[in-house]
Amino acid sequence: MQIVTVSPKFQVVIPKSVREQLDIKAGQKMMAMPYGENIQLVPVKPAKKLRGILKGCDVDMDNIRDKSDRYA
């Protein structure tokens, strides 16, 4: 575990070992989300990188509701 310091402008530097492990690049967008009393930084991935992410998922179209099944 590595410790970072919050600057007066509320900025933090992600340690080099963490950046390398997670392949974080300069200028990459991150979502900052509160998680209990913690902050979770999640890399935002471009849509192209998400292609095929659901490949192999077993989706039974008979169990998916359409608009006519929904209540008003």
C-alpha positions in Angstrom: 0.0 0.0 0.0 1.3 3.4 -0.9 0.3 6.7 0.6 -0.4 9.8 -1.4 -1.0 13.4 -0.2 -3.8 15.7 -1.3 -2.4 19.0 -2.6 -4.0 22.4 -1.7 -5.8 22.2 -5.1 -7.2 18.7 -4.0 -5.0 16.9 -6.5 -3.3 13.5 -5.9 -0.5 11.8 -7.8 -1.1 8.1 -8.5 2.2 6.3 -7.7 4.2 5.0 -10.7 3.9 1.3 -9.6 0.1 1.6 -9.5 0.0 3.4 -12.9 2.2 0.7 -14.5 0.2 -2.1 -12.9 -3.1 -0.7 -14.2 -1.7 0.7 -17.4 -3.0 4.2 -16.7 -1.8 6.8 -19.2 -1.5 10.6 -18.9 -4.7 12.4 -19.8 -6.8 9.3 -19.3 -10.2 10.0 -17.8 -11.1 8.5 -14.4 -14.5 8.4 -12.6 -14.2 9.4 -8.9 -16.9 7.6 -6.9 -17.5 7.6 -3.2 -17.5 4.1 -1.7 -18.4 4.2 1.9 -15.7 6.3 3.5 -13.3 5.7 0.6 -12.8 7.1 -2.9 -12.7 4.7 -5.8 -11.1 5.8 -9.1 -12.3 3.9 -12.1 -10.7 4.3 -15.5 -13.2 5.4 -18.2 -12.7 3.1 -21.2 -13.6 4.1 -24.8 -16.5 2.3 -26.4 -14.1 0.6 -28.8 -12.4 -1.2 -25.9 -15.7 -2.6 -24.6 -16.4 -4.4 -27.9 -17.0 -8.1 -27.3 -17.2 -7.7 -23.5 -20.5 -9.6 -23.4 -19.4 -12.3 -25.8 -20.4 -15.7 -24.4 -23.1 -14.4 -22.0 -26.2 -16.5 -22.1 -29.1 -14.2 -22.6 -32.5 -15.8 -22.9 -34.6 -13.3 -25.0 -37.8 -15.0 -23.7 -37.2 -13.6 -20.2 -36.5 -10.0 -21.3 -39.5 -7.6 -20.8 -40.5 -5.2 -23.5 -42.4 -1.9 -23.1 -45.8 -3.5 -23.2 -44.9 -5.5 -20.0 -44.1 -2.5 -18.0 -46.5 -0.7 -15.6 -47.3 2.9 -16.2 
